[in-house]
């Protein structure tokens, strides 16, 4: 396999995994998490379920595609070890991708085996959802870094970029907003409402479930995080190398789109299609953020890039 083909493989692996993640959200939205019962890895105690119920088909499809995503990651790691030099950070990124894919499967198995699915309203389900979201972010980050390193010739060592503190803050903002969003989405699933006002009344009721109280916090967390991420993107666009600046621009646009989709989702009382779109745009923004960080830390320094541009002969 050539290096170019390897790069395309990493992109396909990441894209397929994103599709699996969105389908996993569809499992939650449709209440199909118990479609295979409390059995794992079998479905209702069978390797291939005989039940033709919609919930079983949705959940079983998620399990099959998750297995294919795992196979994709294994193949990527094998070729990373074959094609990349020993010290290349792309090797480590591919290895971490496999690790987080395995922990993703473990968390998913725990959710099924402990029956934190369907209409379960226990607080423990919120912890499982939060752990699942955090692991998913780490998985996407590792796979994104693997893809970037497939195309980037990194410096021998990370630059310890000047934006380091901002990047840590941005990462924290993503995790905080993502976890609060996961709880909000769980509240939408367990306590659906037909209108925005009805949902607001449920959230503010003295006897409201904890998931509903936390759902009311998510929009404020999201707006605060969006402002911070737009600031970080602006800093990188002014002071980062070309690759980092391009990723920063994409991040800024995706953050604005995410706020817009989130607002419409809120006003329309979280219809299923908008919940899935909200998740997809959020994951795309996270990917842009990771690309920006990796490019800023491992790509050519802006000064060196500028010097190379000046030294290049003019084209007639």
C-alpha positions as a Markdown table, in Angstrom:
| # | Residue | x | y | z |
|---|---|---|---|---|
| 1 | Unk | 0.0 | 0.0 | 0.0 |
| 2 | Unk | 1.3 | 3.5 | -0.9 |
| 3 | Unk | 1.4 | 6.4 | 1.6 |
| 4 | Unk | -1.4 | 8.1 | -0.4 |
| 5 | Unk | -3.6 | 5.0 | -0.2 |
| 6 | Unk | -2.9 | 4.8 | 3.5 |
| 7 | Unk | -4.1 | 8.4 | 3.9 |
| 8 | Unk | -7.4 | 7.5 | 2.1 |
| 9 | Unk | -7.8 | 4.5 | 4.3 |
| 10 | Unk | -7.6 | 6.6 | 7.4 |
| 11 | Unk | -10.2 | 9.0 | 6.1 |
| 12 | Unk | -12.5 | 6.1 | 5.2 |
| 13 | Unk | -12.0 | 4.7 | 8.7 |
| 14 | Unk | -12.8 | 8.0 | 10.4 |
| 15 | Unk | -15.9 | 8.6 | 8.2 |
| 16 | Unk | -17.2 | 5.1 | 8.8 |
| 17 | Unk | -16.8 | 5.5 | 12.5 |
| 18 | Unk | -18.6 | 8.8 | 12.5 |
| 19 | Unk | -21.5 | 7.1 | 10.7 |
| 20 | Unk | -21.5 | 4.4 | 13.4 |
| 21 | Unk | -21.6 | 7.0 | 16.1 |
| 22 | Unk | -24.5 | 8.8 | 14.5 |
| 23 | Unk | -26.3 | 5.5 | 14.2 |
| 24 | Unk | -25.7 | 4.9 | 17.9 |
| 25 | Unk | -27.5 | 8.1 | 18.6 |
| 26 | Unk | -30.3 | 6.9 | 16.4 |
| 27 | Unk | -30.5 | 3.8 | 18.6 |
| 28 | Unk | -31.0 | 6.0 | 21.7 |
| 29 | Unk | -33.5 | 8.4 | 19.9 |
| 30 | Unk | -35.6 | 5.5 | 18.8 |
| 31 | Unk | -35.4 | 3.8 | 22.2 |
| 32 | Unk | -33.9 | 0.7 | 20.6 |
| 33 | Unk | -31.1 | 0.2 | 23.0 |
| 34 | Unk | -32.8 | -2.9 | 24.5 |
| 35 | Unk | -33.4 | -4.4 | 21.1 |
| 36 | Unk | -31.0 | -7.2 | 21.8 |
| 37 | Unk | -32.0 | -7.5 | 25.5 |
| 38 | Unk | -29.4 | -7.5 | 28.2 |
| 39 | Unk | -27.1 | -9.7 | 26.0 |
| 40 | Unk | -23.7 | -8.9 | 24.7 |
| 41 | Unk | -22.0 | -9.7 | 22.4 |
| 42 | Unk | -24.9 | -12.0 | 21.3 |
| 43 | Unk | -28.3 | -10.4 | 20.5 |
| 44 | Unk | -31.1 | -11.9 | 22.6 |
| 45 | Unk | -28.8 | -14.9 | 23.2 |
| 46 | Unk | -28.4 | -15.5 | 19.5 |
| 47 | Unk | -25.5 | -14.8 | 17.2 |
| 48 | Unk | -27.9 | -13.8 | 14.4 |
| 49 | Unk | -31.3 | -12.8 | 16.0 |
| 50 | Unk | -34.4 | -14.3 | 14.6 |
| 51 | Unk | -36.6 | -11.5 | 15.9 |
| 52 | Unk | -37.7 | -9.1 | 13.2 |
| 53 | Unk | -38.7 | -6.3 | 15.5 |
| 54 | Unk | -37.6 | -2.8 | 14.5 |
| 55 | Unk | -35.7 | -2.3 | 17.7 |
| 56 | Unk | -33.8 | -5.5 | 17.3 |
| 57 | Unk | -32.8 | -4.7 | 13.7 |
| 58 | Unk | -31.7 | -1.2 | 14.7 |
| 59 | Unk | -29.6 | -2.4 | 17.6 |
| 60 | Unk | -28.1 | -5.4 | 15.8 |
| 61 | Unk | -27.1 | -3.1 | 12.8 |
| 62 | Unk | -25.3 | -0.9 | 15.3 |
| 63 | Unk | -23.4 | -3.9 | 16.7 |
| 64 | Unk | -22.4 | -5.1 | 13.2 |
| 65 | Unk | -21.2 | -1.7 | 12.0 |
| 66 | Unk | -19.3 | -1.2 | 15.3 |
| 67 | Unk | -17.5 | -4.5 | 14.6 |
| 68 | Unk | -16.6 | -3.3 | 11.1 |
| 69 | Unk | -15.3 | 0.0 | 12.5 |
| 70 | Unk | -13.1 | -2.0 | 14.9 |
| 71 | Unk | -11.7 | -4.0 | 11.9 |
| 72 | Unk | -11.1 | -0.7 | 10.0 |
| 73 | Unk | -9.0 | 0.6 | 12.9 |
| 74 | Unk | -7.0 | -2.7 | 13.2 |
| 75 | Unk | -6.1 | -2.5 | 9.5 |
| 76 | Unk | -5.1 | 1.2 | 9.8 |
| 77 | Unk | -2.8 | 0.3 | 12.7 |
| 78 | Unk | -1.2 | -2.6 | 10.7 |
| 79 | Unk | -0.4 | -0.3 | 7.8 |
| 80 | Unk | 0.8 | 2.5 | 10.1 |
| 81 | Unk | 3.3 | 0.1 | 11.5 |
| 82 | Unk | 4.4 | -1.0 | 8.1 |
| 83 | Unk | 4.6 | 2.4 | 6.3 |
| 84 | Unk | 5.6 | 4.9 | 9.0 |
| 85 | Unk | 9.1 | 5.2 | 10.7 |
| 86 | Unk | 9.4 | 4.0 | 14.2 |
| 87 | Unk | 9.5 | 7.5 | 15.8 |
| 88 | Unk | 6.5 | 8.8 | 13.7 |
| 89 | Unk | 3.7 | 10.0 | 15.9 |
| 90 | Unk | 1.2 | 8.6 | 13.4 |
| 91 | Unk | 2.0 | 5.1 | 14.8 |
| 92 | Unk | 1.1 | 6.2 | 18.4 |
| 93 | Unk | -2.1 | 7.8 | 17.1 |
| 94 | Unk | -3.2 | 4.7 | 15.3 |
| 95 | Unk | -2.4 | 2.6 | 18.4 |
| 96 | Unk | -4.5 | 4.9 | 20.6 |
| 97 | Unk | -7.3 | 4.7 | 18.1 |
| 98 | Unk | -7.4 | 0.9 | 18.6 |
| 99 | Unk | -7.2 | 1.3 | 22.4 |
| 100 | Unk | -10.2 | 3.8 | 22.5 |
| 101 | Unk | -12.2 | 1.7 | 20.0 |
| 102 | Unk | -11.8 | -1.3 | 22.4 |
| 103 | Unk | -12.8 | 0.9 | 25.4 |
| 104 | Unk | -15.7 | 2.2 | 23.4 |
| 105 | Unk | -16.9 | -1.4 | 22.9 |
| 106 | Unk | -16.4 | -2.1 | 26.6 |
| 107 | Unk | -18.5 | 1.0 | 27.7 |
| 108 | Unk | -21.2 | 0.0 | 25.1 |
| 109 | Unk | -21.2 | -3.5 | 26.5 |
| 110 | Unk | -21.6 | -2.2 | 30.0 |
| 111 | Unk | -24.5 | 0.0 | 29.1 |
| 112 | Unk | -26.3 | -3.0 | 27.6 |
| 113 | Unk | -25.4 | -5.6 | 30.3 |
| 114 | Unk | -26.4 | -3.2 | 33.1 |
| 115 | Unk | -29.5 | -2.2 | 31.2 |
| 116 | Unk | -28.8 | 1.5 | 31.0 |
| 117 | Unk | -30.9 | 1.7 | 27.8 |
| 118 | Unk | -34.4 | 2.4 | 26.5 |
| 119 | Unk | -36.6 | 4.0 | 29.3 |
| 120 | Unk | -34.2 | 3.7 | 32.2 |
| 121 | Unk | -34.2 | 7.0 | 34.1 |
| 122 | Unk | -31.6 | 6.1 | 36.8 |
| 123 | Unk | -28.9 | 8.7 | 37.6 |
| 124 | Unk | -26.3 | 5.9 | 36.9 |
| 125 | Unk | -27.3 | 6.1 | 33.2 |
| 126 | Unk | -26.1 | 9.7 | 33.1 |
| 127 | Unk | -22.7 | 8.6 | 34.3 |
| 128 | Unk | -22.6 | 5.8 | 31.7 |
| 129 | Unk | -23.6 | 8.3 | 29.0 |
| 130 | Unk | -21.0 | 10.8 | 30.1 |
| 131 | Unk | -18.3 | 8.1 | 30.1 |
| 132 | Unk | -19.4 | 7.0 | 26.6 |
| 133 | Unk | -19.3 | 10.6 | 25.3 |
| 134 | Unk | -15.8 | 11.2 | 26.7 |
| 135 | Unk | -14.5 | 8.0 | 25.3 |
| 136 | Unk | -16.0 | 8.8 | 21.9 |
| 137 | Unk | -14.3 | 12.2 | 21.8 |
| 138 | Unk | -11.0 | 10.5 | 22.6 |
| 139 | Unk | -11.6 | 7.9 | 19.9 |
| 140 | Unk | -12.4 | 10.6 | 17.3 |
| 141 | Unk | -9.4 | 12.6 | 18.4 |
| 142 | Unk | -7.0 | 9.7 | 18.0 |
| 143 | Unk | -8.4 | 8.7 | 14.6 |
| 144 | Unk | -8.3 | 12.3 | 13.4 |
| 145 | Unk | -4.7 | 12.6 | 14.5 |
| 146 | Unk | -3.9 | 9.4 | 12.7 |
| 147 | Unk | -5.4 | 10.9 | 9.5 |
| 148 | Unk | -3.5 | 14.2 | 9.8 |
| 149 | Unk | -0.2 | 12.3 | 10.4 |
| 150 | Unk | -0.9 | 10.2 | 7.3 |
| 151 | Unk | -0.5 | 13.4 | 5.3 |
| 152 | Unk | 1.8 | 15.6 | 7.5 |
| 153 | Unk | 5.5 | 15.3 | 7.7 |
| 154 | Unk | 5.8 | 16.2 | 11.4 |
| 155 | Unk | 8.7 | 17.8 | 13.1 |
| 156 | Unk | 10.9 | 15.6 | 15.2 |
| 157 | Unk | 9.2 | 16.8 | 18.3 |
| 158 | Unk | 6.1 | 18.7 | 19.1 |
| 159 | Unk | 6.6 | 22.5 | 19.2 |
| 160 | Unk | 4.9 | 23.0 | 22.5 |
| 161 | Unk | 2.9 | 25.7 | 20.7 |
| 162 | Unk | 2.3 | 29.1 | 22.1 |
| 163 | Unk | -1.4 | 28.3 | 22.1 |
| 164 | Unk | -1.0 | 25.4 | 24.4 |
| 165 | Unk | -3.1 | 26.9 | 27.3 |
| 166 | Unk | -5.8 | 27.9 | 24.9 |
| 167 | Unk | -5.9 | 24.4 | 23.4 |
| 168 | Unk | -6.3 | 22.9 | 26.8 |
| 169 | Unk | -9.2 | 25.3 | 27.5 |
| 170 | Unk | -10.8 | 24.5 | 24.2 |
| 171 | Unk | -10.6 | 20.8 | 24.8 |
| 172 | Unk | -12.2 | 21.3 | 28.2 |
| 173 | Unk | -14.9 | 23.3 | 26.6 |
| 174 | Unk | -15.7 | 20.6 | 24.1 |
| 175 | Unk | -15.9 | 17.9 | 26.8 |
| 176 | Unk | -18.0 | 20.0 | 29.1 |
| 177 | Unk | -20.4 | 21.0 | 26.4 |
| 178 | Unk | -20.4 | 17.4 | 24.9 |
| 179 | Unk | -21.3 | 15.8 | 28.3 |
| 180 | Unk | -23.9 | 18.4 | 29.1 |
| 181 | Unk | -25.3 | 17.9 | 25.6 |
| 182 | Unk | -25.4 | 14.1 | 26.0 |
| 183 | Unk | -27.4 | 14.5 | 29.2 |
| 184 | Unk | -29.7 | 17.0 | 27.5 |
| 185 | Unk | -30.3 | 14.6 | 24.6 |
| 186 | Unk | -31.0 | 11.8 | 27.2 |
| 187 | Unk | -33.6 | 14.1 | 28.8 |
| 188 | Unk | -35.1 | 14.8 | 25.4 |
| 189 | Unk | -35.5 | 11.0 | 24.8 |
| 190 | Unk | -36.8 | 10.1 | 28.2 |
| 191 | Unk | -39.0 | 13.2 | 28.8 |
| 192 | Unk | -40.1 | 14.3 | 25.3 |
| 193 | Unk | -42.2 | 17.4 | 24.9 |
| 194 | Unk | -44.2 | 18.7 | 21.9 |
| 195 | Unk | -43.2 | 22.3 | 22.1 |
| 196 | Unk | -40.4 | 24.5 | 23.4 |
| 197 | Unk | -42.6 | 26.1 | 26.1 |
| 198 | Unk | -43.8 | 22.7 | 27.4 |
| 199 | Unk | -40.1 | 21.5 | 27.6 |
| 200 | Unk | -39.2 | 24.7 | 29.5 |
| 201 | Unk | -42.0 | 24.1 | 32.0 |
| 202 | Unk | -40.7 | 20.5 | 32.5 |
| 203 | Unk | -37.2 | 21.8 | 33.1 |
| 204 | Unk | -38.1 | 24.4 | 35.6 |
| 205 | Unk | -40.7 | 22.4 | 37.6 |
| 206 | Unk | -39.7 | 21.9 | 41.2 |
| 207 | Unk | -40.1 | 18.1 | 40.9 |
| 208 | Unk | -38.1 | 17.9 | 37.6 |
| 209 | Unk | -35.8 | 14.9 | 37.1 |
| 210 | Unk | -32.1 | 15.7 | 37.4 |
| 211 | Unk | -31.7 | 15.1 | 33.6 |
| 212 | Unk | -34.2 | 17.9 | 32.9 |
| 213 | Unk | -32.5 | 20.3 | 35.3 |
| 214 | Unk | -29.2 | 19.6 | 33.6 |
| 215 | Unk | -30.8 | 20.0 | 30.2 |
| 216 | Unk | -31.7 | 23.6 | 31.0 |
| 217 | Unk | -28.0 | 24.3 | 31.7 |
| 218 | Unk | -26.7 | 23.0 | 28.3 |
| 219 | Unk | -27.6 | 26.0 | 26.2 |
| 220 | Unk | -25.6 | 28.3 | 28.5 |
| 221 | Unk | -22.6 | 26.0 | 28.5 |
| 222 | Unk | -22.8 | 25.7 | 24.7 |
| 223 | Unk | -22.8 | 29.5 | 24.2 |
| 224 | Unk | -19.9 | 30.1 | 26.6 |
| 225 | Unk | -17.9 | 27.3 | 24.9 |
| 226 | Unk | -18.7 | 28.7 | 21.4 |
| 227 | Unk | -17.4 | 32.1 | 22.3 |
| 228 | Unk | -14.2 | 30.6 | 23.7 |
| 229 | Unk | -13.7 | 28.4 | 20.6 |
| 230 | Unk | -14.3 | 31.3 | 18.3 |
| 231 | Unk | -11.6 | 33.3 | 20.1 |
| 232 | Unk | -9.2 | 30.4 | 19.9 |
| 233 | Unk | -9.9 | 29.9 | 16.2 |
| 234 | Unk | -9.2 | 33.6 | 15.7 |
| 235 | Unk | -5.9 | 33.5 | 17.5 |
| 236 | Unk | -4.7 | 30.5 | 15.4 |
| 237 | Unk | -5.9 | 32.0 | 12.2 |
| 238 | Unk | -3.8 | 35.1 | 12.9 |
| 239 | Unk | -0.7 | 33.4 | 14.3 |
| 240 | Unk | -0.7 | 29.7 | 13.2 |
| 241 | Unk | 0.7 | 28.0 | 10.1 |
| 242 | Unk | -1.4 | 27.6 | 7.0 |
| 243 | Unk | -2.8 | 24.1 | 7.9 |
| 244 | Unk | -3.7 | 25.2 | 11.5 |
| 245 | Unk | -5.2 | 28.4 | 10.2 |
| 246 | Unk | -7.4 | 26.6 | 7.7 |
| 247 | Unk | -8.6 | 24.2 | 10.4 |
| 248 | Unk | -9.2 | 27.2 | 12.6 |
| 249 | Unk | -11.4 | 28.8 | 10.0 |
| 250 | Unk | -13.4 | 25.5 | 9.6 |
| 251 | Unk | -13.7 | 25.3 | 13.3 |
| 252 | Unk | -15.2 | 28.8 | 13.5 |
| 253 | Unk | -17.7 | 28.1 | 10.8 |
| 254 | Unk | -18.7 | 24.8 | 12.3 |
| 255 | Unk | -19.1 | 26.3 | 15.8 |
| 256 | Unk | -21.5 | 29.0 | 14.4 |
| 257 | Unk | -23.4 | 26.3 | 12.5 |
| 258 | Unk | -23.6 | 24.2 | 15.7 |
| 259 | Unk | -25.0 | 27.1 | 17.6 |
| 260 | Unk | -27.6 | 27.6 | 14.9 |
| 261 | Unk | -28.6 | 24.0 | 14.7 |
| 262 | Unk | -28.7 | 23.8 | 18.5 |
| 263 | Unk | -31.1 | 26.8 | 18.7 |
| 264 | Unk | -33.4 | 25.3 | 16.1 |
| 265 | Unk | -33.3 | 22.0 | 17.9 |
| 266 | Unk | -34.2 | 23.7 | 21.1 |
| 267 | Unk | -37.1 | 25.7 | 19.6 |
| 268 | Unk | -38.5 | 22.7 | 17.8 |
| 269 | Unk | -38.4 | 20.5 | 21.0 |
| 270 | Unk | -35.6 | 18.3 | 19.7 |
| 271 | Unk | -36.9 | 16.3 | 16.8 |
| 272 | Unk | -34.9 | 13.1 | 16.1 |
| 273 | Unk | -33.4 | 14.3 | 12.8 |
| 274 | Unk | -32.1 | 17.6 | 14.3 |
| 275 | Unk | -30.7 | 15.7 | 17.3 |
| 276 | Unk | -28.6 | 13.6 | 14.9 |
| 277 | Unk | -27.6 | 16.6 | 12.8 |
| 278 | Unk | -26.6 | 18.4 | 16.0 |
| 279 | Unk | -24.4 | 15.5 | 17.0 |
| 280 | Unk | -22.8 | 15.2 | 13.6 |
| 281 | Unk | -21.9 | 19.0 | 13.4 |
| 282 | Unk | -20.5 | 18.8 | 16.9 |
| 283 | Unk | -18.3 | 15.9 | 16.0 |
| 284 | Unk | -17.2 | 17.7 | 12.8 |
| 285 | Unk | -16.3 | 20.8 | 14.9 |
| 286 | Unk | -14.3 | 18.5 | 17.3 |
| 287 | Unk | -12.4 | 17.0 | 14.3 |
| 288 | Unk | -11.5 | 20.5 | 13.1 |
| 289 | Unk | -10.3 | 21.4 | 16.5 |
| 290 | Unk | -8.1 | 18.3 | 16.7 |
| 291 | Unk | -6.7 | 19.0 | 13.2 |
| 292 | Unk | -5.9 | 22.6 | 14.3 |
| 293 | Unk | -4.1 | 21.4 | 17.4 |
| 294 | Unk | -2.1 | 18.7 | 15.6 |
| 295 | Unk | -1.1 | 21.1 | 12.7 |
| 296 | Unk | -0.1 | 23.8 | 15.1 |
| 297 | Unk | 2.0 | 21.5 | 17.3 |
| 298 | Unk | 3.6 | 19.3 | 14.6 |
| 299 | Unk | 3.4 | 21.3 | 11.4 |
| 300 | Unk | 5.9 | 23.9 | 10.2 |
| 301 | Unk | 6.3 | 27.0 | 12.3 |
| 302 | Unk | 4.7 | 30.2 | 10.8 |
| 303 | Unk | 8.1 | 31.9 | 10.7 |
| 304 | Unk | 9.7 | 29.0 | 8.9 |
| 305 | Unk | 6.8 | 28.7 | 6.5 |
| 306 | Unk | 7.1 | 32.4 | 5.7 |
| 307 | Unk | 10.8 | 32.1 | 5.1 |
| 308 | Unk | 10.3 | 29.2 | 2.8 |
| 309 | Unk | 7.7 | 31.1 | 0.8 |
| 310 | Unk | 10.0 | 34.1 | 0.4 |
| 311 | Unk | 12.9 | 31.8 | -0.6 |
| 312 | Unk | 10.9 | 30.1 | -3.3 |
| 313 | Unk | 11.6 | 31.4 | -6.8 |
| 314 | Unk | 9.0 | 33.4 | -8.4 |
| 315 | Unk | 7.1 | 31.7 | -11.2 |
| 316 | Unk | 7.1 | 33.5 | -14.5 |
